[in-house]
Amino acid sequence: MYRKIFCSFFKEEKEGQEFQIYPGELGKRIFNEISKEAWSRWLQKQTILINDRKLSLINPNDRKLLEQEMIQFLFEGHDIYSSGYTPVRN
């Protein structure tokens, strides 16, 4: 049986994380408010950011930037695009 939460990203009830996947208070918020599906979408966007901006996870400034982008993406509705990406419009 999986844990259901109200996902802040999708604004609907979804399957929650099985355990806290990010440290600290932000990690608790993600655990309580972000679904598995939303987290998976963030991981895809994070990979784009790391590759496009040539970020290093051992650099504290790069980690801080990724955390800020994660908060904006998951909780504030901001999307992330690479410099060479143009979103398709319907």
Buried (B, 14 or more C-beta within 10 A) or exposed (E): EEEEBEBBBEEEEBEBBEEEEBEEEBBEBBBEBBBBEBBEBBEEBBEBBBEBBEBEEEEEEBEEBBEEBBBEBBBEEEEBEEEEEEEEEE
